[in-house]
Amino acid sequence: MGEPLNVGVIGCGVISGQYLASFDRLAAVDLVAVADLAPDRAAAATDGRAGVRAVTVAELLAAPDVELVVNLTVPDAHDEIALQAITAGKSVYGEKPLASTTQRARAVLDAAAKAQVVVGCAPDTVLGTGVQTARAAIDRGLIGAPVAATATMVVPGHELWHPNPDFYYQPGGGPLLDMGPYYVSALVTLLGPVVSVFGTTSRTRSTRIIGSGPRSGEAIPVSIGTHVTGVLTHASGVLSTLVMSFDAVATKSANIEVHGETGSLALPDPNHFDGEVRWRRLHGEGWEPLPVSAGYRDASRGYGVADLALTPPGAEPRAGGVLGYHVLDIMESVLDSAATDRRVRVTSTAERPRPVHLQSLGPDASGTRSG
């Protein structure tokens, strides 16, 4: 087995804490440097981490010991930082989405192909035991031939808890682009790529009232659809119905359900790595829990980086840039369909990612790069 992959993190905001905690216990990853526009945040990220240095963004990009840049910046900067890392000859793994638009995301993938470096992209929640156990059940024919799926995310709106929620209600925000990557990535992992979509949107009100923080009580404008429904046609012929909403309260049903000719599966929240998968068989009398049978045990954000490190040379990472691009293309196409009131073909595609066999990547695991 080879050496761990040396990584540097750019962006030390809230989400970075989950990544750094994972890197502390992943044998396949060696964190060597962190950077942030706020030097104090970068310095704080090194606390208790021997050998990790806080540097500027330019210094991290130029560092010869950084092989892969983990890009945890704000979404609008994802492609800018990714392109800088690629220009520096480094592979890159970014938080979702791959970029704010497919046009900008395509530039990242094209540059990476030319530079012969690897691109990975969150969400990596699909690598956990929740989605992977359901996928294994589908693959072994537990529900027969898949027919349809539903994916539902219903919340009343981020302004109730977020002190600065303006972004979520402007172009580039909204429930689909914000939370859709978790659900659409899961649907593609379970059922394969999507070839066409039909979408529609609605908006319950033109302003939102901030409910917390120093701006509490302030009204902010809403200029996008805040409830999105899409019908996705997979290449296999399966139809998935997607409901993403900032306009309602909650859903009692499972976040994702997959229905086949002889059974149905109810999956846990795809924003999490684990959770119970339930099965209802044809002529059965109730839902049965499925034992965990696939995926990374005890996974958390950052496991996609370790999976990338363990990917054989020339193979696409499971949480890879090609999948990230296809997911973004699907979401853009749903919004385009809603705006034009027509069915839209999805021009990109992605191979269904390789399944994850049940395993651990924790501190006692032997996972490091080969070659």
HELIX and SHEET records of a PDB file:
HELIX    1   1 SER A   16  PHE A   23  1                                   8    
HELIX    2   2 PRO A   39  ALA A   45  1                                   7    
HELIX    3   3 VAL A   57  ALA A   62  1                                   6    
HELIX    4   4 PRO A   75  ALA A   77  5                                   3    
HELIX    5   5 HIS A   78  THR A   87  1                                  10    
HELIX    6   6 THR A  102  ALA A  115  1                                  14    
HELIX    7   7 THR A  125  LEU A  127  5                                   3    
HELIX    8   8 THR A  129  ASP A  139  1                                  11    
HELIX    9   9 HIS A  158  LEU A  160  5                                   3    
HELIX   10  10 ASP A  166  TYR A  169  5                                   4    
HELIX   11  11 GLY A  174  LEU A  191  1                                  18    
HELIX   12  12 TYR A  303  LEU A  310  1                                   8    
HELIX   13  13 GLY A  321  THR A  340  1                                  20    
SHEET    1   A 6 ARG A  53  VAL A  55  0                                        
SHEET    2   A 6 VAL A  29  ALA A  35  1                                        
SHEET    3   A 6 LEU A   5  ILE A  10  1                                        
SHEET    4   A 6 LEU A  68  ASN A  71  1                                        
SHEET    5   A 6 SER A  91  GLY A  94  1                                        
SHEET    6   A 6 VAL A 119  CYS A 121  1                                        
SHEET    1   B 9 GLU A 288  LEU A 290  0                                        
SHEET    2   B 9 VAL A 277  ARG A 281 -1                                        
SHEET    3   B 9 GLY A 263  LEU A 267 -1                                        
SHEET    4   B 9 ILE A 256  GLY A 260 -1                                        
SHEET    5   B 9 PRO A 146  VAL A 154 -1                                        
SHEET    6   B 9 LEU A 239  SER A 245  1                                        
SHEET    7   B 9 HIS A 227  HIS A 234 -1                                        
SHEET    8   B 9 VAL A 194  SER A 202 -1                                        
SHEET    9   B 9 VAL A 344  ARG A 345 -1                                        
SHEET    1   C 2 THR A 207  ILE A 209  0                                        
SHEET    2   C 2 ALA A 219  PRO A 221 -1                                        
END                                                                             
